[in-house]
């Protein structure tokens, strides 16, 4: 069966369950960046994230939990050029 295809339909909840460890690893660069900048989470007011994975509800929830819900705006799923514009304006 060379070239066989596999198709498995799963729910969003199951997808998130299977990938939660990968999603949590995404938080490590934010922790490192804040630590290197000697900044606390409490001073973050806006969060700009880029990429399709930012539209996943579990990723959004992890971001919310990471910052303890302290930010007022969450810009997700933007293109890189739009993210640069929003970052410059905030």
Long-range contacts (C-beta under 8 A, 24 or more apart in sequence): 12-57, 16-56, 16-57, 16-58, 19-58, 20-58, 23-53, 23-56, 23-58, 23-59, 23-62, 24-62, 26-53, 26-59, 26-62, 27-62, 27-63, 27-66, 30-66, 31-66, 41-66, 41-67, 41-68, 41-70, 42-68, 42-70, 44-70, 44-71, 45-70, 45-71, 45-72, 45-73, 45-90, 46-71, 46-72, 46-73, 46-74, 46-75, 46-90, 47-71, 47-73, 47-74, 47-75, 48-75, 48-78, 48-83, 48-86, 48-87, 48-90, 49-74, 49-75, 49-76, 49-77, 49-78, 49-83, 50-77, 50-78, 50-79, 50-80, 50-83, 51-77, 52-77
